């Protein structure tokens, strides 16, 4: 077995996606690329992956059908590219939201609020991630594992500083990811009102830092 073959097997789903995309090198190409992603986000989010065709994506983007293949080899790759983009955008938003904060409780509050605000603006992308568990389980798993790994490191510091109980930081990470996902579904994706109330955020924070048992 060659070294190249071994390295290819070791690449992550995100890395293989990056390699499969032909990233544009001109401003015009980037504009077309962004229009294709925007169209795919809207249609996948509204119709789901299996009911969406490449022809629909290119028609929505206002480009010729063959233009799609300049950037993406197939429909699965643009689907993966959207999840990769969501991962990057959300990481940037969360990092910015907690920048300069000192305590874990303050970081959790602002991080949760930033997450809810982000999915309110990008509900289609959020739905696409949930579709991935059926369309592409590998990238679905990697999406959450990547968040959990970086989250675990930050929570480990909070445990060591006494801001959290002495629990496995990985367990805490997945618990908090689960809370954010389902609170987001109930009060953002499924809700008719715009945004999430401060009362809901307060209850989430109280649950995280105090639990549900009466003292």
C-alpha positions as CSV (number, residue, x, y, z in Angstrom):
1,X,0.0,0.0,0.0
2,X,1.4,3.4,-1.0
3,X,1.9,6.3,1.4
4,X,-0.5,8.3,-0.7
5,X,-3.2,5.7,-0.3
6,X,-2.7,5.4,3.5
7,X,-2.9,9.2,3.9
8,X,-6.1,9.3,1.8
9,X,-7.7,6.8,4.2
10,X,-6.7,8.9,7.2
11,X,-8.3,12.1,5.9
12,X,-11.4,13.3,7.8
13,X,-14.7,13.8,6.1
14,X,-14.2,17.6,6.3
15,X,-10.7,17.3,4.7
16,X,-12.0,15.1,1.9
17,X,-14.8,17.7,1.3
18,X,-12.3,20.5,1.1
19,X,-10.2,18.4,-1.4
20,X,-13.2,17.6,-3.6
21,X,-14.3,21.3,-3.9
22,X,-12.7,23.3,-6.7
23,X,-12.4,26.6,-4.8
24,X,-12.7,29.6,-7.1
25,X,-9.7,31.8,-7.7
26,X,-11.4,34.9,-9.1
27,X,-13.9,37.4,-7.7
28,X,-16.4,36.4,-10.4
29,X,-15.9,32.7,-9.6
30,X,-16.3,33.3,-5.9
31,X,-19.6,35.1,-6.6
32,X,-20.9,32.2,-8.6
33,X,-19.7,29.7,-6.0
34,X,-21.5,31.7,-3.2
35,X,-24.7,31.8,-5.3
36,X,-24.6,28.0,-5.7
37,X,-24.2,27.5,-2.0
38,X,-26.9,30.0,-1.2
39,X,-29.3,28.2,-3.6
40,X,-28.4,24.8,-2.2
41,X,-28.9,26.0,1.3
42,X,-32.4,27.3,0.6
43,X,-33.6,24.3,-1.4
44,X,-32.1,21.5,0.8
45,X,-33.6,23.3,3.8
46,X,-37.0,23.5,2.2
47,X,-37.3,20.3,0.3
48,X,-34.6,18.0,1.8
49,X,-31.6,16.4,0.1
50,X,-33.3,13.6,-1.7
51,X,-36.0,15.7,-3.3
52,X,-33.5,18.3,-4.6
53,X,-31.8,18.1,-8.0
54,X,-28.7,19.8,-9.2
55,X,-30.8,21.4,-12.0
56,X,-33.0,23.1,-9.3
57,X,-29.9,24.4,-7.5
58,X,-28.4,25.9,-10.7
59,X,-31.7,27.4,-11.7
60,X,-32.1,29.0,-8.3
61,X,-28.5,30.3,-8.5
62,X,-29.1,31.7,-12.0
63,X,-26.3,29.8,-13.7
64,X,-26.0,27.2,-16.4
65,X,-26.3,23.6,-15.3
66,X,-22.8,22.8,-16.3
67,X,-21.4,25.6,-14.1
68,X,-22.2,23.5,-11.0
69,X,-19.5,20.9,-12.0
70,X,-16.8,23.6,-12.2
71,X,-16.9,23.7,-8.4
72,X,-18.6,20.5,-7.2
73,X,-18.3,16.9,-8.6
74,X,-21.7,15.9,-7.4
75,X,-24.7,16.8,-5.1
76,X,-23.3,15.1,-2.1
77,X,-20.2,17.4,-2.2
78,X,-22.2,20.6,-2.1
79,X,-24.3,19.2,0.7
80,X,-21.1,18.5,2.6
81,X,-19.8,21.9,1.7
82,X,-22.8,23.5,3.4
83,X,-22.2,21.6,6.6
84,X,-18.5,22.5,6.5
85,X,-19.5,26.2,6.0
86,X,-22.0,26.0,8.9
87,X,-19.3,24.6,11.1
88,X,-16.8,27.4,10.3
89,X,-19.4,30.2,10.6
90,X,-20.8,29.0,13.9
91,X,-17.3,28.5,15.4
92,X,-16.5,32.1,14.4
93,X,-19.7,33.4,15.9
94,X,-19.3,31.5,19.1
95,X,-15.7,32.6,19.5
96,X,-16.6,36.2,19.0
97,X,-19.5,36.0,21.5
98,X,-17.3,34.9,24.4
99,X,-14.3,37.0,23.5
100,X,-13.1,38.9,26.6
101,X,-15.3,37.1,29.1
102,X,-13.7,35.6,32.2
103,X,-16.1,33.2,33.8
104,X,-17.5,30.0,32.3
105,X,-21.1,30.9,33.3
106,X,-20.8,34.2,31.3
107,X,-19.3,32.4,28.4
108,X,-22.0,29.7,28.4
109,X,-24.8,32.4,28.5
110,X,-23.4,34.5,25.7
111,X,-22.4,31.4,23.7
112,X,-26.0,30.0,24.0
113,X,-27.5,33.3,23.0
114,X,-25.2,33.6,20.0
115,X,-26.0,30.0,18.9
116,X,-29.8,30.7,19.1
117,X,-29.4,33.9,17.2
118,X,-27.3,32.2,14.5
119,X,-29.7,29.4,13.9
120,X,-32.6,31.9,13.8
121,X,-30.8,33.5,10.9
122,X,-29.7,30.2,9.3
123,X,-32.5,27.8,10.0
124,X,-32.1,26.1,6.6
125,X,-28.4,25.2,7.4
126,X,-29.5,23.9,10.8
127,X,-32.1,21.6,9.2
128,X,-29.4,20.4,6.7
129,X,-27.2,19.2,9.6
130,X,-30.1,17.2,10.9
131,X,-30.7,15.7,7.4
132,X,-27.1,14.6,7.4
133,X,-27.7,11.8,9.9
134,X,-29.6,10.0,7.1
135,X,-27.8,11.5,4.0
136,X,-24.2,11.3,5.3
137,X,-23.8,9.8,8.8
138,X,-20.0,10.2,8.7
139,X,-20.0,14.0,8.3
140,X,-22.9,14.3,10.7
141,X,-20.8,12.5,13.4
142,X,-17.7,14.5,12.6
143,X,-19.6,17.8,12.8
144,X,-20.6,17.1,16.4
145,X,-17.4,15.4,17.4
146,X,-15.4,18.5,16.2
147,X,-17.5,20.8,18.4
148,X,-17.3,18.4,21.3
149,X,-13.5,18.1,21.2
150,X,-12.9,21.9,21.3
151,X,-15.7,22.3,23.9
152,X,-14.2,19.6,26.1
153,X,-10.9,21.5,26.3
154,X,-12.6,24.7,27.5
155,X,-14.8,22.8,30.0
156,X,-11.8,20.9,31.4
157,X,-10.4,24.3,32.5
158,X,-13.8,25.2,34.1
159,X,-13.8,21.9,36.0
160,X,-10.2,22.5,37.2
161,X,-11.2,26.1,38.3
162,X,-14.2,24.7,40.2
163,X,-16.9,26.3,38.0
164,X,-18.3,22.9,37.2
165,X,-18.6,19.7,39.2
166,X,-15.8,17.3,38.9
167,X,-17.3,15.4,36.0
168,X,-15.8,14.1,32.7
169,X,-15.5,17.2,30.5
170,X,-16.5,15.2,27.4
171,X,-19.7,14.1,29.2
172,X,-20.5,17.8,30.0
173,X,-19.7,18.8,26.4
174,X,-22.2,16.4,24.9
175,X,-24.8,17.3,27.6
176,X,-24.5,21.0,26.7
177,X,-24.5,20.3,23.0
178,X,-27.7,18.3,23.5
179,X,-29.3,21.1,25.5
180,X,-28.5,23.8,22.9
181,X,-29.8,21.6,20.0
182,X,-33.2,20.8,21.5
183,X,-33.8,24.2,23.1
184,X,-32.9,25.6,19.6
185,X,-35.4,23.3,17.9
186,X,-38.2,24.1,20.3
187,X,-37.8,27.8,20.8
188,X,-36.2,28.8,17.5
189,X,-36.9,26.4,14.6
190,X,-40.4,25.3,15.7
191,X,-41.4,28.6,17.3
192,X,-43.6,31.2,15.6
193,X,-42.1,34.2,17.4
194,X,-38.9,35.9,16.3
195,X,-35.9,35.0,18.5
196,X,-35.7,33.4,21.9
197,X,-36.7,35.0,25.2
198,X,-34.4,36.0,28.0
199,X,-36.5,33.9,30.3
200,X,-35.7,30.7,28.4
201,X,-32.0,31.5,28.4
202,X,-32.2,32.2,32.2
203,X,-33.8,28.8,32.8
204,X,-31.2,27.0,30.6
205,X,-28.4,28.7,32.6
206,X,-30.1,27.9,35.9
207,X,-30.5,24.3,34.9
208,X,-26.8,24.0,33.8
209,X,-25.3,25.6,36.9
210,X,-27.8,24.7,39.6
211,X,-29.7,21.6,38.3
212,X,-33.4,20.8,38.7
213,X,-33.5,19.5,42.3
214,X,-34.8,21.9,44.9
215,X,-32.1,22.8,47.4
